[in-house]
Amino acid sequence: MVFFILHSSFFIIMYDINKIREDFPILSREVYGKPLIYLDNGATTQKPRQVVEAITNEYYSVNANVHRGVHFLSQQATELHEASRETVRRFINARSTNEIIFTRGTTESINLLASSFADSQMEAGDEVIVSTMEHHSDIVPWQLQAAKKGIVMKVIPMNDKGELLQDEYKKLFSEKTKLVCVMHVSNVLGTVNPVKEMIAEAHLHGVPVLVDGAQSVPHMKVDVQDLDADFFAFSGHKVYGPTGVGVLYGKEEWLDKLPPYQGGGEMIQSVSFEKTTFNELPFKFEAGTPDYIGTTALAKALDYVSALGMENIEAHEQELTRYAMQRLKQIEGMRIFGEAEHKSSVISFLVGNIHHLDMGTLLDRLGIAVRTGHHCAQPLMIRLGIEGTVRASFGLYNTKEEIDILAAGIERVSRMF
């Protein structure tokens, strides 16, 4: 049992890891006759009972398509769906629910923004700034726009610790720069980028910023108004919610300027063969039937982590990360990639000449779930001079005992080679 004291009060908040783990039934199962050690939270998190029960309950008791329906179930489902939008707004401290667009996840959020922004705000030769450590979702949509419209990408370099070079970032701006797209936390290195300062720098040049928050929202408190982010994207399944639902936050003044991403039902006010007029925010960007079951479950997940306290979750995971870094560094031949001063709960590593796939496969036989490969960040792998890594990523339910088992597993695999 771990205790934390919230800086804003004198009350002691109990972070009972055993009680928390009881909310996640999958953590009690075995893999190959070994207790499951789940350390692949960067890819997706496990779901608490409360989230799964919310999905079941809505399907069994409130299921009906949302908006425009006059019957009782439709109105009730609509109320739940829009209440979920308010939960998201409150969770990231957006000004208005008009600024909360439901999508299928971070990837769709970024593609939506790239398409609508490029169509209306960019022309051939205009520039978007990205970073060396970006996920493919922050790169490929802009390459598609480059092929389509002649847009140019500029890349922020980084140092060997995995920190973006801020002086070099400042030099990338020109009169052609239209947008900065940068991840809040690296899914490979764990680096917590100084996005608030980077946003302020971009705004000095009159340039808006899209922040990829897929790896920050599950691990730390996010306030989009404090960051002054123009756009912010995250996925439900990485923050203990369901798959297939995510969020694009955008300042209302920006979303008003951008054209719809898709056409269809819900995003219109009127349609004729001569002309279509579009719906108001946020519905202008939500064509078709939304995943209204998923949004309810996402809201339940956000309520769950809010009840635990994002400050408490961050403190717990930071303690785990420090312990894991110390423990893994004791292993002979260990190479850890990403030792930024500000680091979140991700550790990517290689041991000696052992291939990352071999290490991951053998750890799996010991019941330890880690991720192997390039982690959808091949340009970063090129910068590091490697093909891929083993990645252990921690969540709110992980323990030091699990890290000890990971370290023992790595040592056992290493002896085999």
N, C-alpha and C positions, 0 to 999 in steps of 0.2 A: 504494500500500500504506500502511495506517494502523496505528500501534502504540498500544496503551493499556497502562497499568500498573494491575493490579488493586490496590485499596487494601489487600486482605487478605493479600497475599503480595508477594514480591520478584520473582516471575516475570513476565517480559514476555510478554503474550499478543498474538500476531500476528493482526490482523484484515485478512486479505487479500481485498479487495473483488473482485478479478478472479477469484480462486478460488471465492469465494462465488457470484458471478454465473454461473459455469459449472454450478452446481447447479440453475439455473433456465433450462431451454432456451428458454422463451417469450421471454426477454429478448433473444435473438439474432435474432428475426424482424423483418421490416420491415412497416410500415403505409403504404400509398400510396407505396411506393418509398423511404420514410424509415425509419431505425432506430427501433424502438419505444422511446419514453420513457414508462415506466409510472409515473404519479404519482397513481394512484387507489387507494392502499393502504388508505385509510380505509373504502372500500366493500368491497373484498376484496383479499387478498394473493395473489401468485403462489405456486405450490407447487414445492418442491424435488424433484428426482428421487427422493430417499429416501421421500418421502410417497407419490408416485404408484406407486413400485415396491412399497411395502407393501400398497397396495390390490390391485394385480395379483397379488402373491404369495399373499395370503390367499384371493382368489377361486379361484386355480388350484390351491391346495394344502391349504387348511384350511377351506374353506367348509362350514359346517353351523350350524344354529340352536343358540343357546347356552342353557345351563341345562337341567337335567332330562334331557338326552340321555345314554344309557348307552354309546353307541358312541364309538369313538376320536376321530373328527373333531369331534363335538359337545363332548367333553371338552377337546380341544385348543383349539377356538374359544373355549370358555368361559374357559379359562386366559388366553388372549390378551386377551379382553374385560376380565376382572377385573384383569389386570396393567396394562391401560390406566387403569383407575380409580385404581390405586395411583400411576401416573405423574402423573396429574392432582393427586392428593392431595399428592404430594411437591412438585409444581411450585408450588402456591399455599400450601403448608404448612398444610393442614387437619389436624385432629387424627386423623381416622379416615376410612376409605373409606366409612363409613356416611353421611358428610356430603357425598358427591359424587354428585349426581343427573345422569345423562346426559339431555339434551334435544336438540331440533333446533337450538337456538341461543339467543342472548340473548333474543330476542323471546318464544320459548316459555317460557324460564325465568321471565321477568317475569310473563307471563300465568298460569303455574302458581302462582307465589307470590301474585299478586293474587287469584286465584280462591280458593285454599285458605285464605289468610290472612283475606280478607274474610268468607268463609263461616263461619269458626270464631272469629274474634277481633274482628269489627267489627259494629256495628249502625248504624241510621240516626242521622246527626248526627256520627258519628265522623269523624276527620280523618286525611288522609295529606298529608305535606309533600313537594312536588316543587320543582324549580327552573325558572327562566325558560329555561335553556339545554337542557332535557331533549329527548332524542329522542322521537319519537311513541310508541315502545315503552314509555317511562316515563310516558306521559300517558294514552293511549287505554285501556289496561286499567283504569285507575282511573276513567275516565269511564264505562266500561261498568258498573263496580261502583256508581258514583254513581247511574246510571239504575236499577240493579237493587235497591240497598239504601239509597240516600239518603246515601252517603258524600260527604264534603266535601273538596275539594282546596284546599290553601293553597300559595302560590307564593313561593319565595325570589327577591327581586329581585337585579339585578346592576348594576355600574357600567359606564361606557362603555368601559373597558379589557377587559371581559368577565370580571370577577371577582365571585363571589357576595358579597353584603353580609352578613357574618357577624353583625353586630349585629342586623340585621333578621331573620335566620334565628332567632336566639335568642328573638325576640319572638313567633314564630309558635306556639310550644308552648302547649298548654292541656291541661286534664284530659281533653279529647276526642281528643288526638293519639295515634294508635295505631302509626304507621309513618312513617319517612322513606325516600324513594326518590330517590336522587341519582346522577348519573353521575360516575365517577372522572375521566374526561377528556372534554371536549367534542369531538364529532365535527365541529363547525363552527369553533369558536374555538381549539381546541387547549389551552384552559385546563385545567390540572391542579388540580382542586379539592382543598382540604385535608380530605379525607374522614376521616382519622384524628381530627382535631380535631372535625369535625362529628359523628362517631360518639360521641365522648366526651361531647359536649354533649347529644346525644339520650339517652344512657344516664343522664345526670343526672336526666332526666325519666322514666326507666323505659321509654323508647321504642326499639324495635329499628330497624335500618337495613338497607335493601337497596341495595347498590352495583352500578351498571351498569358492569362492567369491560370492555365490548367494545373500547374504545379505549385501555385502559391495559395489558392483559395482553400485547399484541404489542410494547410499547415500553419496559416497565420491570419491574423485579422486584416481584411482588406477594406479600405475606405476609398472609393473612387473619387469622391469629392476632395479628400485630402491629397490624393495623388494628383488630382486635376487631370486624370486620364480623359481623353476624348472618346476612346473606345476601349472596351475591356471584355475579354472572352474567357469562358470556362466551361467545363464539362461536369454533368451531374455524377457520372460513374466514378470520378476520381475523388469525390467528396462524400462517399458512402451512400450515394443515391443510385438510381437505376441507369442502365445504359440507354442510349438513344435520345437523351434530352440534355440540352445545354443552354447557355445564355450568351447573347451579345448585348452588352451595355453600350449605349452611345449617348452622348450629350444631345439633348432634344434639338438644339439648333443645328447640329450636324445631321441627325436623322431626317429632319425636315427637308434638307437639301438633296438628299440622296434618292435616286429612283428605286423602285421595287426590284428585288432580286429574282423573284418568281411571280408568275401570274396564275390566277385561279380563284377559287372561292375565298371568301373572308377578307381578302386584301382589296376589295373593290367597294366603291359606293354605288356606281351604276355602270351598266354595260349595254352598249348597242353595237351594231356592226360598224357604225361610223366612229364611235368614240367610247373610251372607258375612262372613268374618273376613279381615283384611288381612295382607299379608306384612310382614316386618321391613324396616328401612331397609337399603339405599337403594331396595329393589325396590318398596316401597309406592308410589313415584312413577314407576315405569317400566313402565306397562302395555304389553303387546304385545311383539312382536319388536323389540329395539333395533337400531340401526345398528351392529352389532358390527364390520363392516368399517371404518366411519367412526371408531369409537373407537380401533381399532388405528392408523389413519392419524393421528388426532389425537395419540396418544401419540408417534408417530414425529416429528411436527412439534414437539412440546414438547421431545423429546430433541434435535432439531436446534438449536433456539434455545438450549437449555441448554448444548450443547456450545460454541456461539459465546460464550456468557456474556451474560446479560441486561444486566449492567453495561456490557459492551462495545457491545452493540446500542444501548443508550440513549445512550452517549457519542457514537457515530457519528451517530445521528440528531439529537442536539442540535447537533452541529457543522454538520450539513446545514441544520438549521432556522435557526440563527444566520446562516449564509451566505446562505440564501435570503431571509431578511428584509432583510438589508443590500442584496442584489442587486436585489430587487423594488422596494424603496423608492426606488431611483434612477430608476425609470421614471416619466415625466411622467403625472400624472393618477391614479397608483396610490392606491387606498384599501384598506388591510388591516383586516380585522375580527378583533379578538382580539389584544391585546397585553398579556396578563396577565404578571405577573412570573414565574410558573411556567407554562411553555407547552410542549406536546408538539409532535410533528412534523406539524402541520396548519397550512396557511395558506389562509385564505379571502379573496378580494379581488374588487374591481371596478376597472375602468380607465375614467376619464372617464364618458361616457354610453353606453359600449358595453354592450349587453345581455349578460348572462352566457352565454346560450345561443349567441349569435353568437361570442363569444370562444372558448367551448369547442369549437364546431363547426369553426372555422378553425384552432385549435391542433391538432385531430385530424387535419386535412389535412396538418399538418407532422409527424405521427407522435407527437404528444404527447397522452397520455391523462390528462385531468383530469375531475373531476366538476362538473356544473353543476346549479343549482336550489336548492331550499330544504333539501335534505339531511335530510328527515324531521324538520325542526325549525321548523315554521311559526310557532309562538309566539315563537321567538327572532327570526325574520325581522321579525315585527311590532315587536318591541322595538327592532330595529336600524333600522326604517323603510325596509326594502328588500324586494324580492320574492325575491331569491336571490343567490347568489355563484358565482364560480368557485373550486373548491377543489383545491389541490395537496396531496397527503398522501404522506409519505415512508416508505420501508421500509428494511430492513437492507441491501438490495442497491442502493439508489440512490446516486448520485455527485454531486459538485460540477459535473462536466462536464454532467450532465443538467440541473442547475439553470441553468447558463449557457445551454443550449439552450432551456429554458423561457423565460428572460428575453428572449432574442433573439426567440423566437416571439411573445411578448406585444408586444414593440416593433414587430415586423413587422405584426401584426394592427392595432395602434393606428394605424400610419401609413395603413392602408387606410381608416380612418374620419376 
